[in-house]
Amino acid sequence: MRKRLTYVLCALSMPLLVRAQPMFPEFRITNAVLGGMWKQSPIVAVGEIYNITNYGVQSVESLPPPMSADVHRLYWCEADFSPVAVVKGALPKTAKKYLWASVWPECKTPYDDDPKTSYNREKTHIWFLREEGEFIRPPFDVGHREFGILPRWETLPSLPPKARLGTFLLMPSANADTHEEYDNVLGFVFDIACDLLGKEECVRHLKELGALGNPKLRDHACGLLEALFKQTCPPIEPK
């Protein structure tokens, strides 16, 4: 009995080496489209994440829709964020880790290494961000955490960050392979572009889109021009 008691007392006197479990932030979900995310994001910055590592695994009983009822684990991931430009708000003066939650182990989806995915084709990525404690975080873990454009950011070096992003968003070749494909993009990006460019530049770009010769894109761009600014596209000159 005495030996047993001595063993217990020695064990209690030893330092605890068990690693504390990380504290997990609130997991947030949205179905907002790009324009909604732009409005709800205090910070929007151009850049890349790198040095992606696991932060911890959180067990959950259930998650709200649209998450599947079969999801019972969240894989929290952290990375370094390398900013290239800030187009809305301001990043913390001291660099902070970027933290988000994923339903995929190892913080990667099965499509991350596929060169055909849009993310890997896009040379510039724009991130929706907010500051939360010691981290920078996406406004929502499920939803649009970022969006991208095909050219490199340096393609339009003469423009300041806001005007540069706004111009890229209203440039078909920066967003799609054809004018037909860009027509499907325009409805999601024009409000962000116009917010960045201001009325005069936005009107000019919409008129240019209407003059490109694609009937569907012309109807879309000229319709936005009339609905937003009560202006009409100039008639197309016959060739």
C-alpha positions in Angstrom: 0.0 0.0 0.0 2.9 2.4 0.9 4.7 1.7 -2.4 1.4 2.3 -4.3 0.8 5.6 -2.5 4.4 6.7 -3.2 3.9 6.0 -6.9 0.7 8.1 -7.0 2.4 11.0 -5.3 5.4 10.9 -7.6 3.1 10.8 -10.6 1.1 13.8 -9.4 4.3 15.8 -8.9 5.5 15.3 -12.5 4.8 18.1 -15.0 1.8 17.5 -17.3 2.9 16.9 -20.9 -0.5 16.6 -22.4 -1.0 19.2 -25.2 -4.0 21.4 -24.6 -6.8 21.2 -27.1 -7.1 24.3 -29.3 -10.0 26.6 -29.0 -12.1 26.7 -32.1 -13.9 29.8 -33.4 -17.5 29.8 -34.4 -18.2 27.9 -37.6 -20.1 30.1 -40.0 -22.1 29.3 -43.1 -23.6 31.5 -45.8 -25.2 31.2 -49.2 -24.4 34.8 -50.2 -23.2 35.3 -53.8 -20.0 37.3 -54.5 -21.7 40.7 -54.3 -23.1 39.8 -50.9 -19.7 38.6 -49.7 -18.1 41.8 -50.9 -20.6 43.8 -48.7 -20.1 41.6 -45.7 -16.3 41.5 -45.7 -14.5 44.2 -43.7 -11.3 43.4 -45.6 -10.7 42.3 -49.2 -7.1 41.6 -50.2 -5.2 40.2 -53.2 -2.7 37.5 -52.2 -2.0 33.9 -51.6 -2.0 31.4 -48.7 1.0 29.1 -48.2 2.5 26.8 -45.5 -0.9 25.2 -44.9 -1.0 23.1 -41.7 -3.6 21.4 -39.5 -4.8 23.4 -36.5 -7.0 20.8 -35.0 -10.1 18.5 -35.4 -13.4 19.5 -33.9 -16.2 16.9 -33.3 -19.7 18.3 -33.9 -23.1 16.7 -33.4 -24.7 18.5 -36.3 -24.3 21.5 -38.5 -26.9 23.8 -40.0 -28.0 23.5 -43.7 -26.7 23.4 -46.3 -24.1 21.2 -44.6 -24.8 17.5 -44.8 -26.2 15.8 -41.7 -23.5 13.2 -42.1 -20.7 15.7 -41.3 -19.5 15.3 -37.7 -15.9 16.5 -38.0 -14.4 19.9 -38.9 -10.8 20.0 -39.8 -9.4 23.4 -38.8 -6.6 24.7 -41.0 -4.1 27.5 -40.7 -1.8 29.1 -43.2 0.4 32.2 -43.8 -1.2 34.9 -45.9 1.0 36.8 -48.3 -0.8 40.0 -49.4 -0.1 41.7 -52.7 -2.7 44.5 -52.4 -5.6 45.6 -50.3 -8.7 46.8 -52.1 -11.1 47.2 -49.1 -10.4 47.9 -45.4 -7.0 47.3 -43.9 -5.0 44.2 -42.9 -3.6 44.0 -39.3 -0.3 45.8 -38.9 1.2 42.6 -37.4 0.9 39.5 -39.7 -1.6 37.0 -38.4 -2.3 33.4 -39.4 -5.2 32.7 -41.7 -7.6 30.2 -40.1 -10.6 28.4 -41.6 -12.6 25.2 -41.2 -12.8 22.4 -43.8 -14.8 19.2 -44.1 -11.7 17.6 -45.8 -8.9 16.0 -43.9 -5.4 17.4 -44.5 -7.0 20.7 -45.3 -7.2 19.8 -49.0 -10.1 18.9 -51.3 -9.7 16.1 -53.9 -9.6 18.8 -56.6 -6.8 21.0 -55.2 -4.1 19.4 -57.4 -6.2 19.3 -60.6 -4.7 21.8 -63.0 -8.0 22.1 -64.8 -9.9 23.6 -61.9 -10.6 27.3 -62.0 -8.6 27.9 -58.8 -5.4 26.5 -60.4 -6.0 28.3 -63.7 -6.5 31.7 -62.0 -3.2 33.6 -61.5 -4.7 36.2 -59.1 -6.8 35.4 -56.0 -8.9 37.9 -54.0 -9.7 37.0 -50.5 -12.7 38.0 -48.3 -11.3 38.5 -44.8 -12.0 39.7 -41.3 -9.9 39.9 -38.1 -10.8 37.6 -35.2 -8.6 37.5 -32.2 -5.1 36.3 -33.1 -6.2 35.2 -36.6 -7.5 36.6 -39.9 -10.5 34.6 -40.9 -13.0 34.3 -43.8 -16.3 36.0 -43.0 -17.8 32.5 -43.4 -16.1 29.1 -43.5 -18.6 27.7 -46.0 -19.4 30.1 -48.9 -17.1 32.2 -51.0 -13.8 32.6 -49.1 -12.1 34.0 -52.2 -12.5 34.4 -56.0 -10.0 34.6 -58.8 -9.2 36.1 -62.1 -7.1 34.6 -64.9 -4.3 37.2 -65.4 -1.6 38.0 -63.0 -2.2 41.1 -60.8 0.8 42.8 -62.4 -0.8 42.8 -65.9 -2.3 46.3 -65.3 0.5 47.9 -63.3 -0.5 51.5 -64.1 -3.7 51.3 -62.1 -4.1 51.6 -58.3 -5.5 48.5 -56.6 -9.2 49.5 -56.6 -9.3 50.6 -60.2 -7.2 47.6 -61.2 -9.6 45.0 -59.7 -12.6 46.8 -61.0 -11.1 46.9 -64.5 -10.2 43.2 -64.4 -13.8 42.3 -63.3 -15.2 44.0 -66.4 -12.7 42.5 -68.7 -14.0 39.3 -70.4 -10.6 37.8 -71.0 -9.7 38.2 -67.3 -12.6 36.0 -66.3 -13.5 33.6 -69.0 -12.3 31.9 -72.2 -15.2 33.3 -74.4 -17.7 36.2 -74.4 -20.5 33.6 -73.9 -18.8 32.3 -70.8 -18.2 35.8 -69.5 -21.9 36.7 -69.8 -22.5 34.1 -67.1 -19.9 35.8 -64.9 -21.0 39.5 -65.4 -24.0 39.2 -63.2 -21.9 38.2 -60.2 -19.1 40.8 -60.5 -20.6 44.0 -61.9 -21.7 45.4 -58.6 -18.3 44.8 -57.0 -16.7 46.4 -60.1 -18.9 49.4 -60.1 -18.4 49.9 -56.3 -14.6 50.0 -57.0 -14.7 52.1 -60.2 -17.4 54.6 -59.5 -20.3 55.6 -61.8 -18.4 57.2 -64.7 -15.9 54.4 -65.2 -18.5 51.7 -64.7 -20.7 53.3 -67.4 -17.8 53.4 -69.8 -16.9 49.8 -69.3 -20.5 48.6 -69.6 -20.8 50.5 -72.9 -17.6 48.8 -74.1 -19.0 45.4 -73.2 -22.1 46.2 -75.2 -20.0 47.1 -78.3 -18.0 43.8 -78.4 -20.4 42.2 -80.8 -21.8 39.3 -78.8 -25.6 39.7 -78.8 -26.2 38.0 -75.4 -23.4 39.9 -73.7 -24.7 43.2 -75.3 -28.2 42.6 -74.0 -26.9 41.9 -70.5 -24.5 44.8 -70.3 -26.9 47.3 -71.9 -29.7 46.1 -69.6 -27.5 46.8 -66.6 -26.6 50.2 -68.0 -30.2 51.1 -68.3 -31.4 49.6 -65.0 -28.5 51.1 -62.9 -27.8 54.4 -64.6 -30.7 55.1 -66.9 -28.4 55.2 -69.9 -28.4 53.3 -73.2 -25.7 51.7 -75.2 -24.7 53.5 -78.4 -25.9 51.7 -81.6 -23.4 49.4 -83.2 -21.9 50.8 -86.3 -22.5 48.6 -89.4 -19.3 47.1 -90.8 
